[in-house]
């Protein structure tokens, strides 16, 4: 029943254009994600009740950290894409590594870049690595949500082919097969963005930041689960296809996240119950 298909909106790849200056939707998603995440992080640090006392870092420190984590996201994301998703191409065309405007970023690579940034900045500033990791991952779903929406706007990373009778199936204009597909970018935006943000926000409200590593571990675990679920609806990258056991690269890279996430949560729980905050008299 093709008449049930939803027409893919005709988006322009450029969000803002002033003369020769142009900002694409994907770049705008990164900029807004970092800015909104930074503002949310500052609001969390201002609430001592969430930490059971003074926050483990100052507002000035989180302001300085933004540059570090931005570099970690960009360098790690691009490096991850080159190594995990298209290494033979970039070996033959090394100059293409630097053409970021053509797309090609890996979440798992970006996450590893953030890990390096967190560890380096925490060490240099005498901050708890786990607490800085908690605040970083608490705000990360904001960027993930905007990034997946940008994927949808760009008409890229579309889903697997589906029954045309699916009411929200779409035909993406850049798809050479012109088959009705799952809008998997929106599925991932809902799971990795809205759902993950909501779960972490509820945990924070109930005191999770008082246990260093709890939010970090929960983010890693839940993201690994939602990414694995999302990969069942997402078309594998053409240059990779299905890998070992019918798994995709996204699934394989998420397996270590599941293990590490569980370990961090267990360790956070074993540190003992949060100390009660004494009332001011």
ZAKOLDREN-820993 format. One record per residue: residue number from 1; residue in three letters; chain; z, x, y of N, C-alpha, C, O in turn. Coordinates in steps of 0.1 Angstrom, whole numbers, plus 2048, in hexadecimal, padded with zeros to 3 digits. Atoms other than C-alpha are relative to their C-alpha. Layout:
# ZAKOLDREN-820993
NUM,ALA,A,Z,X,Y,Z,X,Y,Z,X,Y,Z,X,Y
...
//
This chain:
# ZAKOLDREN-820993
1,UNK,A,800,808,7F4,800,800,800,800,809,80D,80A,80A,813
2,UNK,A,801,7F6,7F5,7F4,819,81B,804,7FA,80D,809,801,816
3,UNK,A,7FC,805,7F3,7FB,800,837,80E,801,803,812,7FF,80F
4,UNK,A,7F1,7FE,7FE,820,807,833,803,80E,806,80E,810,80B
5,UNK,A,7FE,7F3,7FB,81B,82B,83E,803,800,80F,7FE,7F8,816
6,UNK,A,7FD,7FE,7F2,82A,836,85F,7F7,80A,806,7F6,815,800
7,UNK,A,809,7F6,7F9,812,847,877,809,80B,805,813,809,80C
8,UNK,A,7F9,7F5,7FB,81E,86A,87F,7FD,800,80F,7F2,800,814
9,UNK,A,802,800,7F1,824,86B,8A5,7F8,80C,804,7FA,817,7FF
10,UNK,A,808,7F6,7FB,80C,880,8B8,807,809,80B,807,806,817
11,UNK,A,7F8,7F8,7F8,823,89B,8C6,7F7,80C,805,7EF,811,7FD
12,UNK,A,805,7F4,7FC,817,8B8,8DB,809,80C,7FC,815,80A,7FD
13,UNK,A,7F7,7F5,804,824,8DA,8CF,808,806,80B,812,80C,809
14,UNK,A,7F9,7FA,7F5,82E,8E4,8F2,808,7F5,807,803,7EA,80B
15,UNK,A,7F7,809,7FA,84C,8D3,901,7FF,800,80F,7FF,7F6,816
16,UNK,A,800,7FE,7F1,84B,8E1,925,7F5,80A,803,7F4,815,7FD
17,UNK,A,80B,7F7,7FD,82D,8F0,935,7FE,800,810,7FB,7F6,816
18,UNK,A,802,7FF,7F2,82B,8FD,959,7F7,80C,803,7FB,818,802
19,UNK,A,809,7F5,7FE,80C,911,960,7FE,808,7F3,7FC,802,7E8
20,UNK,A,801,7F8,80C,80A,92E,948,80D,800,7F7,80D,805,7EC
21,UNK,A,7F3,800,807,82E,929,93E,802,7F3,7F7,800,7E8,7FC
22,UNK,A,7FF,80C,80A,834,913,91F,80C,803,7F6,80E,80E,7F2
23,UNK,A,7F5,800,809,852,90B,909,7FC,7F7,7F5,7FA,7EB,7F7
24,UNK,A,803,809,80B,84B,8FE,8E6,80C,7F9,7FB,817,7FD,7FE
25,UNK,A,7F5,808,805,860,8E4,8D5,80A,808,7F8,816,807,7F8
26,UNK,A,7F8,7F8,809,86C,8FD,8BB,80A,809,808,815,80A,805
27,UNK,A,7F8,7F8,7F8,878,915,8D6,80B,7F8,808,816,7FD,809
28,UNK,A,7F7,808,7F8,888,8F9,8EA,80B,7FC,7F7,817,7FA,7FB
29,UNK,A,7F6,804,80A,89B,8EE,8CA,80A,80C,7FF,816,809,7FE
30,UNK,A,7F7,7F5,801,8A9,911,8C7,809,802,80C,815,804,80C
31,UNK,A,7F9,7FE,7F3,8B3,913,8EC,80B,7F5,801,816,7F8,804
32,UNK,A,7F6,80B,7FF,8C4,8F1,8EC,80A,801,7F5,816,7FE,7F8
33,UNK,A,7F6,7FF,80A,8D5,8F7,8CB,80A,80A,803,816,808,801
34,UNK,A,7F7,7F6,7FD,8E4,917,8D7,809,7FC,80C,815,7FE,80C
35,UNK,A,7F8,804,7F4,8EF,908,8F9,80A,7F5,7FC,816,7F6,800
36,UNK,A,7F6,80B,804,8FE,8E8,8EA,80A,805,7F7,816,801,7F8
37,UNK,A,7F6,7FA,809,90F,8FC,8CE,80A,808,808,816,808,805
38,UNK,A,7F7,7F8,7F8,91E,914,8E8,80A,7F6,808,815,7F9,808
39,UNK,A,7F8,809,7F8,92B,8F6,8FD,80A,7FA,7F6,816,7F8,7FA
40,UNK,A,7F7,806,80A,93A,8E6,8DD,80A,80A,7FC,816,807,7FA
41,UNK,A,7F6,7F6,804,94A,907,8D3,80B,802,80B,816,803,807
42,UNK,A,7F7,7FF,7F5,95A,90A,8F5,80A,7F5,800,816,7F6,803
43,UNK,A,7F7,80C,800,968,8E7,8F2,80A,801,7F5,816,7FD,7F6
44,UNK,A,7F7,7FE,80C,977,8EF,8D0,80B,80A,803,817,809,800
45,UNK,A,7F6,7F5,7FD,988,90F,8DD,80A,7FB,80A,815,801,80B
46,UNK,A,7F7,805,7F5,998,8FC,8FA,80B,7F7,7FA,815,7F4,801
47,UNK,A,7F7,809,806,9AB,8E5,8E1,809,808,7F7,806,80A,7EB
48,UNK,A,7F7,7F8,808,9C9,8F9,8D5,805,7F8,7F4,808,7FE,7E9
49,UNK,A,7FB,808,80B,9D4,8DC,8BE,7F8,801,7F4,7FC,800,7E9
50,UNK,A,809,7FE,80B,9B6,8E2,8A9,802,80D,7F8,7FF,80E,7EC
51,UNK,A,7FE,7F3,806,9C0,906,8A2,80F,802,7FC,812,80C,7F6
52,UNK,A,7F1,7FF,803,9E6,900,89F,806,80A,80A,810,810,806
53,UNK,A,7FB,7F7,7F6,9EB,915,8BE,7F4,805,808,7EA,7FF,808
54,UNK,A,80B,7FB,7F8,9D6,92B,8D5,7F4,803,7F7,7F5,808,7EC
55,UNK,A,80C,7FD,808,9B2,92F,8C9,7FF,80F,7FE,804,817,806
56,UNK,A,801,7F2,804,9AA,950,8B8,7F7,809,808,7F6,815,806
57,UNK,A,809,7F8,7F7,991,95A,8D3,800,7F9,80D,803,7ED,80E
58,UNK,A,800,806,7F3,98D,954,8F8,7F2,7FA,803,7E8,7FD,7FC
59,UNK,A,80C,806,7FC,972,941,90A,7F6,80B,805,7EA,80A,802
60,UNK,A,808,7F4,7FC,965,962,919,7F9,806,7F3,7EE,80A,7F4
61,UNK,A,805,7F9,80C,961,970,8F6,7F5,7F7,7F9,7EB,7FC,7F5
62,UNK,A,80A,809,806,94E,951,8E9,7F3,801,809,7E8,7FF,804
63,UNK,A,80C,7FF,7F7,937,954,908,7F8,80D,7FD,7EC,80D,7FC
64,UNK,A,806,7F3,803,930,979,8FF,7F9,7FF,7F2,7EF,805,7F0
65,UNK,A,805,800,80D,92A,970,8DB,7F3,7F9,7FF,7EB,7FB,7F5
66,UNK,A,80C,808,800,90E,958,8E3,7F3,809,7FF,7EA,806,7F7
67,UNK,A,80B,7F7,800,8F6,975,8E9,7FF,807,7F2,7F4,808,7EC
68,UNK,A,800,7F9,80D,900,986,8C8,7FA,7F6,7F5,7F2,7FA,7ED
69,UNK,A,805,80A,80A,8FB,966,8B3,7F2,7FC,802,7EB,7F9,7F8
70,UNK,A,80E,804,7FE,8DA,95E,8C4,7F7,80B,7FA,7ED,808,7F4
71,UNK,A,808,7F6,806,8CD,980,8BA,800,800,7F1,7F6,802,7EA
72,UNK,A,7FE,801,80F,8DB,97B,897,7F7,7F5,7FA,7F0,7F7,7F0
73,UNK,A,808,80B,804,8C9,95A,894,7F1,804,800,7EA,802,7F6
74,UNK,A,80E,7FC,7FF,8A7,967,8A0,7FC,80B,7F7,7F2,80A,7F0
75,UNK,A,803,7F4,809,8A7,989,88F,801,7FD,7F1,7F9,800,7E9
76,UNK,A,7FE,803,80E,8B6,97C,86F,7F6,7F5,7FB,7F1,7F6,7F0
77,UNK,A,80A,80A,804,8A0,95D,86E,7F2,805,7FD,7EC,801,7F4
78,UNK,A,80E,7FA,801,880,970,873,800,809,7F4,7F6,809,7EC
79,UNK,A,800,7F7,80B,88A,98B,85B,801,7F9,7F2,7FA,7FD,7E9
80,UNK,A,7FF,808,80D,894,972,840,7F2,7F9,7FC,7EF,7F9,7F1
81,UNK,A,80D,806,803,872,960,843,7F6,80A,7FB,7EF,808,7F2
82,UNK,A,809,7F5,804,85F,981,840,803,804,7F2,7FA,805,7EA
83,UNK,A,7FC,7FB,80D,873,98C,822,7FF,7F6,7F5,7FB,7F8,7EA
84,UNK,A,7FE,80B,80A,879,96B,810,7F3,7F8,7FD,7F1,7F3,7F2
85,UNK,A,80A,80B,801,85A,956,817,7F2,805,801,7E9,7FF,7FC
86,UNK,A,80E,7FC,7FE,83B,96B,820,7FE,80F,801,7F7,813,809
87,UNK,A,801,7F1,7FF,840,990,81A,7F2,806,7FE,7EF,80E,806
88,UNK,A,80D,7FA,802,81D,998,80C,7F7,7FE,80D,7F0,808,810
89,UNK,A,808,802,7F4,80D,989,82B,804,809,80B,7FC,80F,812
90,UNK,A,7FB,7F8,7F5,823,99C,843,7FE,80F,7FD,7FD,817,806
91,UNK,A,803,7F2,803,81D,9BD,830,7F2,803,804,7EF,80E,809
92,UNK,A,80E,7FE,7FC,7F8,9B8,836,7FE,7FE,80F,7F4,804,815
93,UNK,A,802,803,7F2,7FD,9AC,85A,80E,802,807,814,7F8,80C
94,UNK,A,7F2,7FD,7FA,81D,9BD,868,801,7FC,80E,80C,7F8,812
95,UNK,A,7FF,805,7F2,814,9B4,88C,804,7F2,801,80A,7EE,80B
96,UNK,A,7FD,80E,800,818,990,883,80F,7FD,7FF,814,7F2,803
97,UNK,A,7F1,802,800,83E,995,87E,805,7FD,80D,80F,7F5,80E
98,UNK,A,7FA,802,7F3,843,995,8A3,7FA,7F4,807,7FE,7F1,812
99,UNK,A,806,80B,7FA,82E,976,8AA,809,7F3,7FD,804,7EB,7F5
100,UNK,A,7F6,80B,803,84C,95E,8A9,7FB,7F3,805,7FE,7E8,7FE
101,UNK,A,805,80D,7FB,839,943,8BD,7F7,7F9,7F5,7F4,7ED,7F7
102,UNK,A,808,806,80A,824,93D,89E,809,7FA,7F5,803,7F4,7EB
103,UNK,A,7F7,806,809,843,931,88B,804,80A,7F4,7FE,815,7F3
104,UNK,A,7FC,7F8,80B,854,93F,86C,80E,805,802,810,811,805
105,UNK,A,7F2,7FC,800,87A,93F,86B,807,7FB,7F4,804,7F1,7EF
106,UNK,A,7F8,804,80C,892,93E,84E,80E,7FD,804,815,806,80A
107,UNK,A,7F2,803,7FD,8B4,92D,850,808,80A,7F9,812,80F,800
108,UNK,A,7F8,7F7,807,8C2,943,835,801,80E,807,80B,815,807
109,UNK,A,800,7F3,7F8,8B7,962,848,807,7FF,80D,80F,809,810
110,UNK,A,7F9,802,7F4,8C4,954,868,80F,800,7FE,817,805,806
111,UNK,A,7F2,801,803,8E5,94D,858,806,80E,7FD,811,811,802
112,UNK,A,7FB,7F2,802,8E8,971,84B,801,808,80D,80A,810,80F
113,UNK,A,7FF,7F9,7F3,8E0,97D,86E,80C,7FC,808,812,804,80F
114,UNK,A,7F4,805,7FA,8FC,967,87B,80D,807,7FA,816,80A,801
115,UNK,A,7F4,7F9,807,914,976,861,802,80E,805,80D,812,808
116,UNK,A,7FF,7F2,7FB,90C,999,86D,805,7FF,80E,80E,808,812
117,UNK,A,7FB,801,7F3,911,98E,891,80F,7FD,801,816,802,809
118,UNK,A,7F2,804,800,932,97D,88A,809,80C,7FC,813,80F,802
119,UNK,A,7F7,7F5,805,940,99B,876,800,80C,80B,80B,812,80D
120,UNK,A,801,7F5,7F7,934,9B5,890,808,7FC,80D,810,804,812
121,UNK,A,7F9,804,7F4,941,9A1,8AE,80F,7FF,7FE,817,803,806
122,UNK,A,7F2,801,803,962,999,89E,807,80D,7FF,812,80F,803
123,UNK,A,7FA,7F3,802,968,9BD,894,802,807,80E,80C,80D,810
124,UNK,A,800,7F9,7F3,960,9CA,8B7,80A,7F9,80A,80F,800,813
125,UNK,A,7F7,807,7F7,976,9B0,8C8,80E,7FC,7FA,816,7F5,800
126,UNK,A,7F4,803,806,993,9AE,8B0,803,7F1,7FD,80E,7EC,7FE
127,UNK,A,7FF,80E,803,98C,98A,8A6,7FF,7FE,7F1,7F9,806,7EA
128,UNK,A,801,803,80E,991,97A,884,7F2,7FC,7FD,7EC,7F3,803
129,UNK,A,80E,803,805,96F,97A,872,7FF,7F2,7FB,7F5,7EB,7FF
130,UNK,A,801,80D,806,977,95A,860,801,7F5,80B,7FA,7EB,80B
131,UNK,A,7FF,809,7F5,982,948,880,7F3,7FF,809,7EF,7F4,80D
132,UNK,A,80C,800,7F8,963,953,893,7F5,7FA,7F7,7EC,7F3,7FD
133,UNK,A,80A,807,809,94E,948,874,802,7F1,800,7F9,7E9,800
134,UNK,A,7FD,80F,7FF,960,926,876,7FA,7FA,80C,7F3,7F0,80B
135,UNK,A,805,806,7F4,957,920,89A,7F1,800,801,7EA,7F7,806
136,UNK,A,80F,7FF,800,933,92C,895,7FA,7F5,7F7,7F0,7EF,7FB
137,UNK,A,806,809,809,92C,916,877,804,7F1,804,7FD,7E8,800
138,UNK,A,7FD,80D,7FB,93E,8F8,887,7F6,7FA,809,7F3,7EE,809
139,UNK,A,809,804,7F6,924,8F7,8A2,7F1,801,7FA,7E8,7FC,801
140,UNK,A,80D,7FD,805,906,902,88C,7F8,7F3,7FD,7EC,7F3,7FF
141,UNK,A,809,80C,803,8FB,8DE,881,7F9,7FB,80C,7EF,7F4,80A
142,UNK,A,807,804,7F4,8F2,8D7,8A5,7F2,806,800,7E8,800,803
143,UNK,A,80C,7F9,800,8D7,8F1,8A3,7F7,7FD,7F4,7EB,7FC,7F6
144,UNK,A,808,804,80C,8CC,8E7,880,7FA,7F3,802,7EE,7F1,7FF
145,UNK,A,806,80D,7FD,8C7,8C3,88B,7F4,801,809,7E9,7FC,807
146,UNK,A,80B,7FF,7F6,8B1,8CD,8A9,7F5,808,7FA,7E9,805,7FC
147,UNK,A,80B,7F8,806,89E,8E7,894,7F8,7F7,7F7,7EC,7F8,7F6
148,UNK,A,807,808,80A,895,8CD,879,7F8,7F5,808,7ED,7F2,804
149,UNK,A,808,809,7F8,88A,8B4,894,7F4,807,806,7E9,801,806
150,UNK,A,80B,7F9,7FC,874,8CF,8A2,7F6,802,7F5,7EA,802,7F8
151,UNK,A,809,7FF,80B,865,8D5,880,7F8,7F3,7FE,7EC,7F3,7FC
152,UNK,A,807,80D,801,85D,8B0,87F,7F5,7FE,80B,7EA,7FA,809
153,UNK,A,80A,801,7F4,84D,8B0,8A2,7F4,809,7FE,7E9,805,802
154,UNK,A,80B,7F7,802,838,8CE,898,7F7,7FC,7F4,7ED,802,7F2
155,UNK,A,807,804,80B,82D,8BC,879,7FF,80B,7F5,7F4,80D,7EF
156,UNK,A,800,7F5,809,837,8D9,863,80B,7FE,7F6,814,7F6,7F8
157,UNK,A,7F6,801,80B,84C,8DE,843,802,7F1,7FB,80D,7EC,7FA
158,UNK,A,800,80E,804,843,8BB,838,805,7FE,7F2,807,808,7EB
159,UNK,A,7FA,803,80D,850,8AA,819,7F5,7FF,7F5,7E9,801,7F7
160,UNK,A,809,801,80C,841,8A6,7F6,7F9,7F2,801,7FD,7E9,807
161,UNK,A,808,80D,801,827,88B,7EF,808,7F5,7FA,810,7F8,7F0
162,UNK,A,7F8,80B,805,836,869,7E8,7F7,7F4,7FF,7EB,7F4,803
163,UNK,A,807,80C,802,82B,846,7DF,7FD,7FA,80E,806,7F9,816
164,UNK,A,804,806,7F3,818,836,7FC,808,7F3,804,809,7F0,80F
165,UNK,A,7F8,80C,7FD,82E,817,7F9,80E,803,806,815,7FA,80A
166,UNK,A,7F4,7FC,7F9,84C,82B,806,7FF,7FC,80F,7F6,801,816
167,UNK,A,801,805,7F2,852,819,828,7FF,80B,80A,7F8,809,815
168,UNK,A,800,7F5,7F5,858,83A,83B,7F7,80C,7FC,7F9,816,803
169,UNK,A,809,7F6,803,83E,84F,82A,7F6,803,80C,7F3,7FA,813
170,UNK,A,808,7FC,7F4,828,863,843,7F5,809,7FB,7F6,810,7F1
171,UNK,A,80B,7F6,801,807,875,844,800,809,80C,7FE,805,817
172,UNK,A,7FF,7F6,7F5,80A,895,858,7F2,805,803,7EB,809,7FA
173,UNK,A,80D,7FC,7FC,7EC,89E,86C,7FB,80E,7FC,7F0,811,7FA
174,UNK,A,803,7F2,804,7EE,8C3,862,7FF,802,7F1,7FC,80D,7ED
175,UNK,A,800,7FF,80F,7EF,8BB,83D,7F2,7FF,7FB,7EC,7F4,7FD
176,UNK,A,80E,801,804,7CD,8C3,82E,7FE,7F5,7F5,7F2,7F0,7F3
177,UNK,A,802,80A,80A,7D3,8AB,811,801,7F2,805,7FB,7E9,7FF
178,UNK,A,7FF,80E,7FA,7DB,88D,828,807,7F6,7F6,803,7EB,7F6
179,UNK,A,7F9,809,80A,7F3,87F,80D,80C,7FB,808,812,801,810
180,UNK,A,7F4,805,7FB,810,869,816,80C,808,7FB,80D,80B,7EF
181,UNK,A,7F6,7F6,803,82F,87F,817,80E,7FB,805,80F,7F3,80F
182,UNK,A,7F3,803,7FA,855,87D,81C,801,808,80D,7FD,813,80E
183,UNK,A,7FD,7F8,7F3,85F,886,840,80D,808,7FD,818,805,803
184,UNK,A,7F4,7F8,805,877,8A0,830,807,807,80C,813,80A,80B
185,UNK,A,7FA,7F9,7F5,87D,8B0,852,80B,7F7,806,816,7FB,80A
186,UNK,A,7F6,80A,7FC,890,890,85C,80B,7FE,7F6,817,7FD,7FA
187,UNK,A,7F5,800,80A,8A3,88F,83B,809,80C,803,815,80A,803
188,UNK,A,7F8,7F4,7FE,8AE,8B3,842,808,7FF,80D,813,804,80E
189,UNK,A,7F9,801,7F3,8B7,8AB,866,80C,7F7,7FE,817,7FA,804
190,UNK,A,7F5,809,802,8CD,88F,85A,80B,807,7F8,817,805,7FB
191,UNK,A,7F6,7FA,809,8DE,8A3,83F,806,80D,806,812,80F,807
192,UNK,A,7FB,7F3,7FB,8E0,8C6,84E,806,7FF,80E,80D,808,813
193,UNK,A,7FB,802,7F2,8E6,8B9,871,80B,7F6,802,816,7FA,804
194,UNK,A,7F6,80A,7FE,8F7,898,874,80B,7FF,7F6,817,7FF,7FA
195,UNK,A,7F5,801,80A,909,896,853,809,80C,800,815,80A,800
196,UNK,A,7F8,7F4,800,914,8BA,853,809,801,80C,815,805,80B
197,UNK,A,7F8,800,7F4,920,8B8,877,80B,7F6,800,817,7F9,803
198,UNK,A,7F6,80A,800,933,898,871,80B,804,7F6,817,803,7F9
199,UNK,A,7F6,7FC,80A,945,8A6,852,809,80B,806,815,80A,805
200,UNK,A,7F8,7F5,7FB,94F,8C6,863,809,7FB,80C,814,800,80E
201,UNK,A,7F9,805,7F4,95A,8B3,883,80D,7F8,7FB,817,7FA,801
202,UNK,A,7F4,807,806,971,89D,86D,80A,80A,7FB,816,808,7FD
203,UNK,A,7F7,7F6,805,97F,8BB,85C,808,807,80B,814,80A,80A
204,UNK,A,7FA,7F9,7F5,986,8CC,87D,80B,7F7,806,816,7FC,80A
205,UNK,A,7F6,809,7FA,998,8AD,88A,80C,7FF,7F8,817,7FD,7FD
206,UNK,A,7F4,800,808,9AF,8AE,86C,805,80E,7FD,80D,810,7F4
207,UNK,A,7F9,7F3,800,9B8,8D3,871,7F9,80B,7F8,800,815,7F5
208,UNK,A,806,7F6,808,99E,8E7,85E,7FF,80D,807,7FF,818,800
209,UNK,A,801,7F4,7F9,99C,901,879,80D,808,7FF,80D,814,802
210,UNK,A,7F4,7F9,802,9C0,90A,872,800,809,7F3,809,811,7F1
211,UNK,A,801,7F8,80D,9B5,918,850,7F3,809,802,7E8,804,7FF
212,UNK,A,80C,7F8,7FE,99D,935,858,7F7,801,7F4,7FC,804,7E9
213,UNK,A,80A,800,80B,97E,933,843,7FD,7F3,7FA,7F3,7F2,7F2
214,UNK,A,803,80E,806,980,90E,83A,7F3,7FA,806,7EB,7F5,7FE
215,UNK,A,80C,805,7FB,965,903,852,7F4,808,7FC,7E9,803,7F9
216,UNK,A,80A,7F7,804,950,921,84A,7FC,7FD,7F2,7F0,7FB,7EF
217,UNK,A,803,803,80E,952,91B,825,7FA,7F2,7FE,7F1,7F1,7F6
218,UNK,A,805,80D,801,94C,8F6,829,7F2,7FF,805,7EA,7F8,7FE
219,UNK,A,80E,7FF,7FB,92D,8FC,83E,7F7,806,7F5,7EC,800,7F2
220,UNK,A,809,7F9,809,91F,914,825,7FE,7F7,7F3,7F2,7F6,7EE
221,UNK,A,801,808,80C,926,8FD,807,7F8,7F3,803,7EE,7F0,7FB
222,UNK,A,807,80C,7FD,91A,8DD,817,7F1,802,804,7E8,7FB,7FF
223,UNK,A,80E,7FD,7FD,8FB,8ED,825,7F8,803,7F4,7ED,7FE,7F2
224,UNK,A,807,7FD,80D,8F2,8FB,803,7FD,7F4,7F8,7F2,7F3,7F2
225,UNK,A,802,80C,807,8F6,8D9,7F4,7F5,7F7,806,7EC,7F3,800
226,UNK,A,80A,809,7FA,8E2,8C6,80E,7F2,807,800,7E8,800,7FF
227,UNK,A,80D,7F9,800,8C7,8E1,80F,7F9,7FE,7F2,7ED,7FC,7F1
228,UNK,A,805,802,80E,8C3,8DE,7E9,7FB,7F2,7FE,7F0,7F0,7F8
229,UNK,A,805,80E,801,8C0,8B8,7EB,7F4,7FF,808,7EA,7F9,803
230,UNK,A,80C,801,7F7,8A7,8BB,808,7F4,806,7FA,7E9,801,7FC
231,UNK,A,80B,7F9,806,892,8D3,7F4,7F9,7F8,7F6,7ED,7FA,7F2
232,UNK,A,807,809,80A,88B,8B8,7DA,7F6,7F7,807,7EE,7F1,800
233,UNK,A,80A,808,7F9,878,8A5,7F5,7F6,808,809,7ED,803,80E
234,UNK,A,808,7F8,7F7,869,8C2,808,7F5,808,7F8,7F8,80D,7ED
235,UNK,A,80B,7F9,806,847,8D1,7FF,803,80F,800,805,815,80B
236,UNK,A,7FD,7F1,800,84C,8F6,7F4,7F5,807,808,7EA,802,80A
237,UNK,A,80A,7F9,7F8,83B,910,80A,7F4,804,7F7,7F5,808,7EB
238,UNK,A,80C,7FE,808,817,914,7FF,7FF,80D,7FA,7FA,80E,7EF
239,UNK,A,801,7F3,805,819,939,7FB,80A,804,7F4,808,80E,7EE
240,UNK,A,7F6,7FE,80B,837,936,7E3,7FF,7F6,7F5,800,7FA,7E9
241,UNK,A,800,80A,80A,835,915,7D2,80E,7FF,7F9,818,802,7FF
242,UNK,A,7F4,801,807,84F,90E,7B7,803,80E,7F9,7F9,814,7F4
243,UNK,A,7FC,7F3,806,862,92D,7AA,807,7FE,7F2,803,7F4,7EB
244,UNK,A,7F9,800,80D,879,933,78C,806,7F3,7FD,80E,7EE,805
245,UNK,A,7FA,80C,804,881,914,779,7FD,7F4,809,804,7E9,808
246,UNK,A,804,80B,7F7,86F,8FE,792,807,7FF,80C,806,7F5,814
247,UNK,A,7F9,800,7F3,886,907,7AE,7F8,805,80B,7EE,80C,809
248,UNK,A,807,7FA,7F4,87B,90E,7D1,808,80B,806,813,80E,802
249,UNK,A,7F9,7F5,7FA,884,92C,7E6,80C,7FB,808,817,801,807
250,UNK,A,7F4,805,7F9,89B,916,7FB,80C,7FD,7F7,817,7FF,7FA
251,UNK,A,7F5,803,80A,8AE,90B,7DC,806,80D,7FB,813,80E,7FA
252,UNK,A,7FB,7F3,805,8B1,92F,7CF,809,807,80A,813,80C,806
253,UNK,A,7F8,7F9,7F5,8BE,93C,7F0,80D,7F8,803,817,7FE,808
254,UNK,A,7F4,808,7FE,8D8,920,7F1,80A,801,7F5,816,7FE,7F7
255,UNK,A,7F6,7FE,80B,8E8,928,7D0,80B,809,803,817,806,801
256,UNK,A,7F4,7F7,7FC,8FC,946,7DD,809,7F9,80B,815,7FB,80B
257,UNK,A,7F8,807,7F6,907,92F,7FA,80A,7F7,7FA,815,7F6,7FE
258,UNK,A,7F7,809,807,916,916,7E2,80C,808,7FB,818,804,7FC
259,UNK,A,7F5,7F8,806,92A,932,7D1,809,805,80B,816,804,80A
260,UNK,A,7F8,7FA,7F5,936,943,7F1,808,7F5,807,813,7F7,80B
261,UNK,A,7F9,80B,7F9,93F,921,801,80C,7FC,7F8,817,7FA,7FE
262,UNK,A,7F5,804,808,955,918,7E4,80B,80A,801,817,807,802
263,UNK,A,7F6,7F5,800,966,93A,7E4,808,800,80D,814,801,80D
264,UNK,A,7FA,800,7F3,96D,938,80A,80A,7F4,801,815,7F5,807
265,UNK,A,7F7,80B,7FF,97C,915,807,80C,802,7F7,817,7FF,7FC
266,UNK,A,7F5,7FD,808,992,91F,7EA,80A,80A,806,816,807,806
267,UNK,A,7F8,7F6,7F9,99F,93D,7FD,807,7FA,80C,813,7FD,80E
268,UNK,A,7FA,806,7F4,9A5,928,81C,80C,7F7,7FC,816,7F6,803
269,UNK,A,7F5,809,805,9BA,90F,808,80C,808,7FB,817,804,7FD
270,UNK,A,7F5,7F8,806,9CE,92A,7F7,808,807,80B,813,80C,808
271,UNK,A,7F8,7FA,7F5,9D9,938,819,80C,7F8,803,815,7FD,80B
272,UNK,A,7F4,808,7FD,9F2,91C,81A,7FE,7F5,80A,7F3,7F5,811
273,UNK,A,802,80B,7F7,9F7,8FD,82E,802,804,80F,809,80E,812
274,UNK,A,7FF,7FC,7F2,9F3,8FF,854,80E,7FE,805,815,7F5,801
275,UNK,A,7F2,801,7FA,A13,905,868,800,7F5,80A,7F7,7F3,812
276,UNK,A,7FF,80B,7F6,A1E,8E6,87B,802,805,80E,809,80F,810
277,UNK,A,7FF,7FD,7F2,A1C,8E7,8A0,80D,7FA,806,80E,7EE,805
278,UNK,A,7F3,806,7FB,A3F,8E3,8B0,7FD,7F9,80D,7F6,7FE,816
279,UNK,A,801,808,7F3,A41,8C9,8CB,807,807,80B,811,80D,80A
280,UNK,A,7FA,7FA,7F4,A48,8D5,8EE,80A,7F7,805,808,7EB,808
281,UNK,A,7F4,808,7FB,A6A,8C9,8FA,804,804,80E,80D,7FE,813
//
